């Protein structure tokens, strides 16, 4: 195998690795977005319960 064959092989490996990393990055971003939405929903529910509790305490 000459140097150009080795270089072509290495470039192919690097491009495959780049694609895999991009796919992993997209999956992680989607997961982070899902978790942020879940966190927001939990926060909103807790806030609603606290407001309800405060309303009962003030009454």
mmCIF file of the N, C-alpha and C atoms, coordinates in Angstrom:
data_MODEL
# 
_entry.id   MODEL 
# 
loop_
_atom_site.group_PDB 
_atom_site.id 
_atom_site.type_symbol 
_atom_site.label_atom_id 
_atom_site.label_alt_id 
_atom_site.label_comp_id 
_atom_site.label_asym_id 
_atom_site.label_entity_id 
_atom_site.label_seq_id 
_atom_site.pdbx_PDB_ins_code 
_atom_site.Cartn_x 
_atom_site.Cartn_y 
_atom_site.Cartn_z 
_atom_site.occupancy 
_atom_site.B_iso_or_equiv 
_atom_site.pdbx_formal_charge 
_atom_site.auth_seq_id 
_atom_site.auth_comp_id 
_atom_site.auth_asym_id 
_atom_site.auth_atom_id 
_atom_site.pdbx_PDB_model_num 
ATOM 1   N N  . UNK A 1 1  ? 0.859   -1.178 0.000  1.00 0.00 ? 1  UNK A N  1 
ATOM 2   C CA . UNK A 1 1  ? 0.000   0.000  0.000  1.00 0.00 ? 1  UNK A CA 1 
ATOM 3   C C  . UNK A 1 1  ? 0.902   1.236  0.000  1.00 0.00 ? 1  UNK A C  1 
ATOM 4   N N  . UNK A 1 2  ? 0.689   2.104  -0.963 1.00 0.00 ? 2  UNK A N  1 
ATOM 5   C CA . UNK A 1 2  ? 1.530   3.296  -1.002 1.00 0.00 ? 2  UNK A CA 1 
ATOM 6   C C  . UNK A 1 2  ? 0.932   4.393  -0.124 1.00 0.00 ? 2  UNK A C  1 
ATOM 7   N N  . UNK A 1 3  ? 1.612   5.495  -0.051 1.00 0.00 ? 3  UNK A N  1 
ATOM 8   C CA . UNK A 1 3  ? 1.224   6.572  0.856  1.00 0.00 ? 3  UNK A CA 1 
ATOM 9   C C  . UNK A 1 3  ? -0.136  7.165  0.500  1.00 0.00 ? 3  UNK A C  1 
ATOM 10  N N  . UNK A 1 4  ? -0.477  7.191  -0.798 1.00 0.00 ? 4  UNK A N  1 
ATOM 11  C CA . UNK A 1 4  ? -1.764  7.742  -1.199 1.00 0.00 ? 4  UNK A CA 1 
ATOM 12  C C  . UNK A 1 4  ? -2.919  6.826  -0.807 1.00 0.00 ? 4  UNK A C  1 
ATOM 13  N N  . UNK A 1 5  ? -2.716  5.535  -0.889 1.00 0.00 ? 5  UNK A N  1 
ATOM 14  C CA . UNK A 1 5  ? -3.741  4.585  -0.441 1.00 0.00 ? 5  UNK A CA 1 
ATOM 15  C C  . UNK A 1 5  ? -3.978  4.743  1.061  1.00 0.00 ? 5  UNK A C  1 
ATOM 16  N N  . UNK A 1 6  ? -2.888  4.894  1.793  1.00 0.00 ? 6  UNK A N  1 
ATOM 17  C CA . UNK A 1 6  ? -2.990  5.086  3.240  1.00 0.00 ? 6  UNK A CA 1 
ATOM 18  C C  . UNK A 1 6  ? -3.713  6.391  3.553  1.00 0.00 ? 6  UNK A C  1 
ATOM 19  N N  . UNK A 1 7  ? -3.375  7.426  2.816  1.00 0.00 ? 7  UNK A N  1 
ATOM 20  C CA . UNK A 1 7  ? -4.018  8.726  3.009  1.00 0.00 ? 7  UNK A CA 1 
ATOM 21  C C  . UNK A 1 7  ? -5.507  8.658  2.680  1.00 0.00 ? 7  UNK A C  1 
ATOM 22  N N  . UNK A 1 8  ? -5.867  8.006  1.590  1.00 0.00 ? 8  UNK A N  1 
ATOM 23  C CA . UNK A 1 8  ? -7.276  7.862  1.227  1.00 0.00 ? 8  UNK A CA 1 
ATOM 24  C C  . UNK A 1 8  ? -8.037  7.091  2.293  1.00 0.00 ? 8  UNK A C  1 
ATOM 25  N N  . UNK A 1 9  ? -7.446  6.055  2.815  1.00 0.00 ? 9  UNK A N  1 
ATOM 26  C CA . UNK A 1 9  ? -8.067  5.267  3.863  1.00 0.00 ? 9  UNK A CA 1 
ATOM 27  C C  . UNK A 1 9  ? -8.289  6.115  5.110  1.00 0.00 ? 9  UNK A C  1 
ATOM 28  N N  . UNK A 1 10 ? -7.284  6.854  5.480  1.00 0.00 ? 10 UNK A N  1 
ATOM 29  C CA . UNK A 1 10 ? -7.372  7.705  6.674  1.00 0.00 ? 10 UNK A CA 1 
ATOM 30  C C  . UNK A 1 10 ? -8.423  8.804  6.497  1.00 0.00 ? 10 UNK A C  1 
ATOM 31  N N  . UNK A 1 11 ? -8.477  9.418  5.331  1.00 0.00 ? 11 UNK A N  1 
ATOM 32  C CA . UNK A 1 11 ? -9.480  10.448 5.060  1.00 0.00 ? 11 UNK A CA 1 
ATOM 33  C C  . UNK A 1 11 ? -10.874 9.838  5.140  1.00 0.00 ? 11 UNK A C  1 
ATOM 34  N N  . UNK A 1 12 ? -11.053 8.661  4.579  1.00 0.00 ? 12 UNK A N  1 
ATOM 35  C CA . UNK A 1 12 ? -12.341 7.974  4.654  1.00 0.00 ? 12 UNK A CA 1 
ATOM 36  C C  . UNK A 1 12 ? -12.744 7.700  6.091  1.00 0.00 ? 12 UNK A C  1 
ATOM 37  N N  . UNK A 1 13 ? -11.796 7.260  6.904  1.00 0.00 ? 13 UNK A N  1 
ATOM 38  C CA . UNK A 1 13 ? -12.068 7.006  8.325  1.00 0.00 ? 13 UNK A CA 1 
ATOM 39  C C  . UNK A 1 13 ? -12.450 8.293  9.053  1.00 0.00 ? 13 UNK A C  1 
ATOM 40  N N  . UNK A 1 14 ? -11.732 9.368  8.755  1.00 0.00 ? 14 UNK A N  1 
ATOM 41  C CA . UNK A 1 14 ? -12.022 10.648 9.397  1.00 0.00 ? 14 UNK A CA 1 
ATOM 42  C C  . UNK A 1 14 ? -13.396 11.170 9.013  1.00 0.00 ? 14 UNK A C  1 
ATOM 43  N N  . UNK A 1 15 ? -13.770 11.024 7.755  1.00 0.00 ? 15 UNK A N  1 
ATOM 44  C CA . UNK A 1 15 ? -15.095 11.470 7.306  1.00 0.00 ? 15 UNK A CA 1 
ATOM 45  C C  . UNK A 1 15 ? -16.202 10.643 7.956  1.00 0.00 ? 15 UNK A C  1 
ATOM 46  N N  . UNK A 1 16 ? -15.974 9.343  8.088  1.00 0.00 ? 16 UNK A N  1 
ATOM 47  C CA . UNK A 1 16 ? -16.952 8.484  8.760  1.00 0.00 ? 16 UNK A CA 1 
ATOM 48  C C  . UNK A 1 16 ? -17.084 8.878  10.228 1.00 0.00 ? 16 UNK A C  1 
ATOM 49  N N  . UNK A 1 17 ? -15.966 9.162  10.860 1.00 0.00 ? 17 UNK A N  1 
ATOM 50  C CA . UNK A 1 17 ? -15.982 9.584  12.267 1.00 0.00 ? 17 UNK A CA 1 
ATOM 51  C C  . UNK A 1 17 ? -16.703 10.917 12.422 1.00 0.00 ? 17 UNK A C  1 
ATOM 52  N N  . UNK A 1 18 ? -16.470 11.843 11.496 1.00 0.00 ? 18 UNK A N  1 
ATOM 53  C CA . UNK A 1 18 ? -17.149 13.143 11.531 1.00 0.00 ? 18 UNK A CA 1 
ATOM 54  C C  . UNK A 1 18 ? -18.659 12.955 11.423 1.00 0.00 ? 18 UNK A C  1 
ATOM 55  N N  . UNK A 1 19 ? -19.095 12.105 10.501 1.00 0.00 ? 19 UNK A N  1 
ATOM 56  C CA . UNK A 1 19 ? -20.521 11.857 10.336 1.00 0.00 ? 19 UNK A CA 1 
ATOM 57  C C  . UNK A 1 19 ? -21.109 11.239 11.605 1.00 0.00 ? 19 UNK A C  1 
ATOM 58  N N  . UNK A 1 20 ? -20.407 10.293 12.203 1.00 0.00 ? 20 UNK A N  1 
ATOM 59  C CA . UNK A 1 20 ? -20.887 9.660  13.434 1.00 0.00 ? 20 UNK A CA 1 
ATOM 60  C C  . UNK A 1 20 ? -20.996 10.679 14.561 1.00 0.00 ? 20 UNK A C  1 
ATOM 61  N N  . UNK A 1 21 ? -20.018 11.562 14.659 1.00 0.00 ? 21 UNK A N  1 
ATOM 62  C CA . UNK A 1 21 ? -20.053 12.589 15.698 1.00 0.00 ? 21 UNK A CA 1 
ATOM 63  C C  . UNK A 1 21 ? -21.191 13.585 15.476 1.00 0.00 ? 21 UNK A C  1 
ATOM 64  N N  . UNK A 1 22 ? -21.447 13.925 14.232 1.00 0.00 ? 22 UNK A N  1 
ATOM 65  C CA . UNK A 1 22 ? -22.551 14.828 13.925 1.00 0.00 ? 22 UNK A CA 1 
ATOM 66  C C  . UNK A 1 22 ? -23.888 14.188 14.297 1.00 0.00 ? 22 UNK A C  1 
ATOM 67  N N  . UNK A 1 23 ? -24.034 12.894 14.014 1.00 0.00 ? 23 UNK A N  1 
ATOM 68  C CA . UNK A 1 23 ? -25.263 12.185 14.363 1.00 0.00 ? 23 UNK A CA 1 
ATOM 69  C C  . UNK A 1 23 ? -25.421 12.103 15.884 1.00 0.00 ? 23 UNK A C  1 
ATOM 70  N N  . UNK A 1 24 ? -24.324 11.824 16.577 1.00 0.00 ? 24 UNK A N  1 
ATOM 71  C CA . UNK A 1 24 ? -24.364 11.765 18.038 1.00 0.00 ? 24 UNK A CA 1 
ATOM 72  C C  . UNK A 1 24 ? -24.704 13.138 18.618 1.00 0.00 ? 24 UNK A C  1 
ATOM 73  N N  . UNK A 1 25 ? -24.127 14.177 18.037 1.00 0.00 ? 25 UNK A N  1 
ATOM 74  C CA . UNK A 1 25 ? -24.401 15.544 18.488 1.00 0.00 ? 25 UNK A CA 1 
ATOM 75  C C  . UNK A 1 25 ? -25.883 15.879 18.320 1.00 0.00 ? 25 UNK A C  1 
ATOM 76  N N  . UNK A 1 26 ? -26.452 15.513 17.189 1.00 0.00 ? 26 UNK A N  1 
ATOM 77  C CA . UNK A 1 26 ? -27.869 15.773 16.939 1.00 0.00 ? 26 UNK A CA 1 
ATOM 78  C C  . UNK A 1 26 ? -28.739 15.022 17.951 1.00 0.00 ? 26 UNK A C  1 
ATOM 79  N N  . UNK A 1 27 ? -28.385 13.785 18.229 1.00 0.00 ? 27 UNK A N  1 
ATOM 80  C CA . UNK A 1 27 ? -29.148 13.003 19.206 1.00 0.00 ? 27 UNK A CA 1 
ATOM 81  C C  . UNK A 1 27 ? -29.045 13.616 20.598 1.00 0.00 ? 27 UNK A C  1 
ATOM 82  N N  . UNK A 1 28 ? -27.859 14.062 20.967 1.00 0.00 ? 28 UNK A N  1 
ATOM 83  C CA . UNK A 1 28 ? -27.671 14.676 22.278 1.00 0.00 ? 28 UNK A CA 1 
ATOM 84  C C  . UNK A 1 28 ? -28.420 16.004 22.386 1.00 0.00 ? 28 UNK A C  1 
ATOM 85  N N  . UNK A 1 29 ? -28.433 16.772 21.308 1.00 0.00 ? 29 UNK A N  1 
ATOM 86  C CA . UNK A 1 29 ? -29.189 18.029 21.314 1.00 0.00 ? 29 UNK A CA 1 
ATOM 87  C C  . UNK A 1 29 ? -30.684 17.762 21.473 1.00 0.00 ? 29 UNK A C  1 
ATOM 88  N N  . UNK A 1 30 ? -31.180 16.740 20.793 1.00 0.00 ? 30 UNK A N  1 
ATOM 89  C CA . UNK A 1 30 ? -32.592 16.381 20.908 1.00 0.00 ? 30 UNK A CA 1 
ATOM 90  C C  . UNK A 1 30 ? -32.912 15.944 22.337 1.00 0.00 ? 30 UNK A C  1 
ATOM 91  N N  . UNK A 1 31 ? -32.039 15.152 22.928 1.00 0.00 ? 31 UNK A N  1 
ATOM 92  C CA . UNK A 1 31 ? -32.229 14.702 24.309 1.00 0.00 ? 31 UNK A CA 1 
ATOM 93  C C  . UNK A 1 31 ? -32.200 15.893 25.270 1.00 0.00 ? 31 UNK A C  1 
ATOM 94  N N  . UNK A 1 32 ? -31.275 16.806 25.067 1.00 0.00 ? 32 UNK A N  1 
ATOM 95  C CA . UNK A 1 32 ? -31.185 17.993 25.920 1.00 0.00 ? 32 UNK A CA 1 
ATOM 96  C C  . UNK A 1 32 ? -32.452 18.837 25.797 1.00 0.00 ? 32 UNK A C  1 
ATOM 97  N N  . UNK A 1 33 ? -32.971 18.964 24.598 1.00 0.00 ? 33 UNK A N  1 
ATOM 98  C CA . UNK A 1 33 ? -34.192 19.725 24.373 1.00 0.00 ? 33 UNK A CA 1 
ATOM 99  C C  . UNK A 1 33 ? -35.374 19.054 25.075 1.00 0.00 ? 33 UNK A C  1 
ATOM 100 N N  . UNK A 1 34 ? -35.448 17.727 24.979 1.00 0.00 ? 34 UNK A N  1 
ATOM 101 C CA . UNK A 1 34 ? -36.518 16.986 25.634 1.00 0.00 ? 34 UNK A CA 1 
ATOM 102 C C  . UNK A 1 34 ? -36.446 17.158 27.151 1.00 0.00 ? 34 UNK A C  1 
ATOM 103 N N  . UNK A 1 35 ? -35.247 17.070 27.685 1.00 0.00 ? 35 UNK A N  1 
ATOM 104 C CA . UNK A 1 35 ? -35.071 17.227 29.128 1.00 0.00 ? 35 UNK A CA 1 
ATOM 105 C C  . UNK A 1 35 ? -35.408 18.642 29.587 1.00 0.00 ? 35 UNK A C  1 
ATOM 106 N N  . UNK A 1 36 ? -35.062 19.640 28.785 1.00 0.00 ? 36 UNK A N  1 
ATOM 107 C CA . UNK A 1 36 ? -35.397 21.024 29.125 1.00 0.00 ? 36 UNK A CA 1 
ATOM 108 C C  . UNK A 1 36 ? -36.907 21.215 29.155 1.00 0.00 ? 36 UNK A C  1 
ATOM 109 N N  . UNK A 1 37 ? -37.614 20.629 28.196 1.00 0.00 ? 37 UNK A N  1 
ATOM 110 C CA . UNK A 1 37 ? -39.072 20.731 28.168 1.00 0.00 ? 37 UNK A CA 1 
ATOM 111 C C  . UNK A 1 37 ? -39.682 20.024 29.371 1.00 0.00 ? 37 UNK A C  1 
ATOM 112 N N  . UNK A 1 38 ? -39.128 18.881 29.710 1.00 0.00 ? 38 UNK A N  1 
ATOM 113 C CA . UNK A 1 38 ? -39.604 18.136 30.874 1.00 0.00 ? 38 UNK A CA 1 
ATOM 114 C C  . UNK A 1 38 ? -39.369 18.931 32.159 1.00 0.00 ? 38 UNK A C  1 
ATOM 115 N N  . UNK A 1 39 ? -38.210 19.538 32.261 1.00 0.00 ? 39 UNK A N  1 
ATOM 116 C CA . UNK A 1 39 ? -37.885 20.359 33.433 1.00 0.00 ? 39 UNK A CA 1 
ATOM 117 C C  . UNK A 1 39 ? -38.853 21.538 33.541 1.00 0.00 ? 39 UNK A C  1 
ATOM 118 N N  . UNK A 1 40 ? -39.145 22.173 32.410 1.00 0.00 ? 40 UNK A N  1 
ATOM 119 C CA . UNK A 1 40 ? -40.067 23.304 32.399 1.00 0.00 ? 40 UNK A CA 1 
ATOM 120 C C  . UNK A 1 40 ? -41.449 22.870 32.863 1.00 0.00 ? 40 UNK A C  1 
ATOM 121 N N  . UNK A 1 41 ? -41.907 21.716 32.396 1.00 0.00 ? 41 UNK A N  1 
ATOM 122 C CA . UNK A 1 41 ? -43.226 21.220 32.790 1.00 0.00 ? 41 UNK A CA 1 
ATOM 123 C C  . UNK A 1 41 ? -43.278 20.946 34.291 1.00 0.00 ? 41 UNK A C  1 
ATOM 124 N N  . UNK A 1 42 ? -42.238 20.356 34.829 1.00 0.00 ? 42 UNK A N  1 
ATOM 125 C CA . UNK A 1 42 ? -42.187 20.077 36.266 1.00 0.00 ? 42 UNK A CA 1 
ATOM 126 C C  . UNK A 1 42 ? -42.184 21.384 37.056 1.00 0.00 ? 42 UNK A C  1 
ATOM 127 N N  . UNK A 1 43 ? -41.394 22.335 36.607 1.00 0.00 ? 43 UNK A N  1 
ATOM 128 C CA . UNK A 1 43 ? -41.327 23.637 37.283 1.00 0.00 ? 43 UNK A CA 1 
ATOM 129 C C  . UNK A 1 43 ? -42.696 24.315 37.290 1.00 0.00 ? 43 UNK A C  1 
ATOM 130 N N  . UNK A 1 44 ? -43.390 24.264 36.159 1.00 0.00 ? 44 UNK A N  1 
ATOM 131 C CA . UNK A 1 44 ? -44.714 24.883 36.067 1.00 0.00 ? 44 UNK A CA 1 
ATOM 132 C C  . UNK A 1 44 ? -45.700 24.209 37.015 1.00 0.00 ? 44 UNK A C  1 
ATOM 133 N N  . UNK A 1 45 ? -45.628 22.896 37.117 1.00 0.00 ? 45 UNK A N  1 
ATOM 134 C CA . UNK A 1 45 ? -46.537 22.181 38.028 1.00 0.00 ? 45 UNK A CA 1 
ATOM 135 C C  . UNK A 1 45 ? -46.235 22.530 39.480 1.00 0.00 ? 45 UNK A C  1 
ATOM 136 N N  . UNK A 1 46 ? -44.966 22.598 39.822 1.00 0.00 ? 46 UNK A N  1 
ATOM 137 C CA . UNK A 1 46 ? -44.581 22.960 41.194 1.00 0.00 ? 46 UNK A CA 1 
ATOM 138 C C  . UNK A 1 46 ? -45.035 24.384 41.506 1.00 0.00 ? 46 UNK A C  1 
ATOM 139 N N  . UNK A 1 47 ? -44.816 25.301 40.560 1.00 0.00 ? 47 UNK A N  1 
ATOM 140 C CA . UNK A 1 47 ? -45.253 26.686 40.760 1.00 0.00 ? 47 UNK A CA 1 
ATOM 141 C C  . UNK A 1 47 ? -46.762 26.763 40.972 1.00 0.00 ? 47 UNK A C  1 
ATOM 142 N N  . UNK A 1 48 ? -47.515 25.991 40.199 1.00 0.00 ? 48 UNK A N  1 
ATOM 143 C CA . UNK A 1 48 ? -48.974 25.995 40.342 1.00 0.00 ? 48 UNK A CA 1 
ATOM 144 C C  . UNK A 1 48 ? -49.375 25.468 41.720 1.00 0.00 ? 48 UNK A C  1 
ATOM 145 N N  . UNK A 1 49 ? -48.713 24.424 42.174 1.00 0.00 ? 49 UNK A N  1 
ATOM 146 C CA . UNK A 1 49 ? -49.017 23.886 43.505 1.00 0.00 ? 49 UNK A CA 1 
ATOM 147 C C  . UNK A 1 49 ? -48.662 24.877 44.603 1.00 0.00 ? 49 UNK A C  1 
ATOM 148 N N  . UNK A 1 50 ? -47.548 25.561 44.449 1.00 0.00 ? 50 UNK A N  1 
ATOM 149 C CA . UNK A 1 50 ? -47.159 26.561 45.444 1.00 0.00 ? 50 UNK A CA 1 
ATOM 150 C C  . UNK A 1 50 ? -48.139 27.722 45.479 1.00 0.00 ? 50 UNK A C  1 
ATOM 151 N N  . UNK A 1 51 ? -48.600 28.146 44.317 1.00 0.00 ? 51 UNK A N  1 
ATOM 152 C CA . UNK A 1 51 ? -49.588 29.226 44.265 1.00 0.00 ? 51 UNK A CA 1 
ATOM 153 C C  . UNK A 1 51 ? -50.894 28.787 44.931 1.00 0.00 ? 51 UNK A C  1 
ATOM 154 N N  . UNK A 1 52 ? -51.293 27.548 44.665 1.00 0.00 ? 52 UNK A N  1 
ATOM 155 C CA . UNK A 1 52 ? -52.514 27.026 45.266 1.00 0.00 ? 52 UNK A CA 1 
ATOM 156 C C  . UNK A 1 52 ? -52.356 26.971 46.798 1.00 0.00 ? 52 UNK A C  1 
ATOM 157 N N  . UNK A 1 53 ? -51.222 26.496 47.242 1.00 0.00 ? 53 UNK A N  1 
ATOM 158 C CA . UNK A 1 53 ? -50.956 26.417 48.679 1.00 0.00 ? 53 UNK A CA 1 
ATOM 159 C C  . UNK A 1 53 ? -50.942 27.810 49.306 1.00 0.00 ? 53 UNK A C  1 
ATOM 160 N N  . UNK A 1 54 ? -50.294 28.755 48.643 1.00 0.00 ? 54 UNK A N  1 
ATOM 161 C CA . UNK A 1 54 ? -50.229 30.122 49.155 1.00 0.00 ? 54 UNK A CA 1 
ATOM 162 C C  . UNK A 1 54 ? -51.620 30.725 49.228 1.00 0.00 ? 54 UNK A C  1 
ATOM 163 N N  . UNK A 1 55 ? -52.440 30.446 48.221 1.00 0.00 ? 55 UNK A N  1 
ATOM 164 C CA . UNK A 1 55 ? -53.816 30.937 48.220 1.00 0.00 ? 55 UNK A CA 1 
ATOM 165 C C  . UNK A 1 55 ? -54.608 30.388 49.407 1.00 0.00 ? 55 UNK A C  1 
ATOM 166 N N  . UNK A 1 56 ? -54.422 29.134 49.714 1.00 0.00 ? 56 UNK A N  1 
ATOM 167 C CA . UNK A 1 56 ? -55.109 28.522 50.852 1.00 0.00 ? 56 UNK A CA 1 
ATOM 168 C C  . UNK A 1 56 ? -54.592 29.091 52.183 1.00 0.00 ? 56 UNK A C  1 
ATOM 169 N N  . UNK A 1 57 ? -53.303 29.350 52.241 1.00 0.00 ? 57 UNK A N  1 
ATOM 170 C CA . UNK A 1 57 ? -52.730 29.902 53.484 1.00 0.00 ? 57 UNK A CA 1 
ATOM 171 C C  . UNK A 1 57 ? -53.178 31.336 53.712 1.00 0.00 ? 57 UNK A C  1 
ATOM 172 N N  . UNK A 1 58 ? -53.367 32.092 52.635 1.00 0.00 ? 58 UNK A N  1 
ATOM 173 C CA . UNK A 1 58 ? -53.784 33.491 52.749 1.00 0.00 ? 58 UNK A CA 1 
ATOM 174 C C  . UNK A 1 58 ? -55.273 33.610 53.065 1.00 0.00 ? 58 UNK A C  1 
ATOM 175 N N  . UNK A 1 59 ? -56.046 32.576 52.760 1.00 0.00 ? 59 UNK A N  1 
ATOM 176 C CA . UNK A 1 59 ? -57.509 32.640 52.948 1.00 0.00 ? 59 UNK A CA 1 
ATOM 177 C C  . UNK A 1 59 ? -57.926 32.522 54.396 1.00 0.00 ? 59 UNK A C  1 
# 
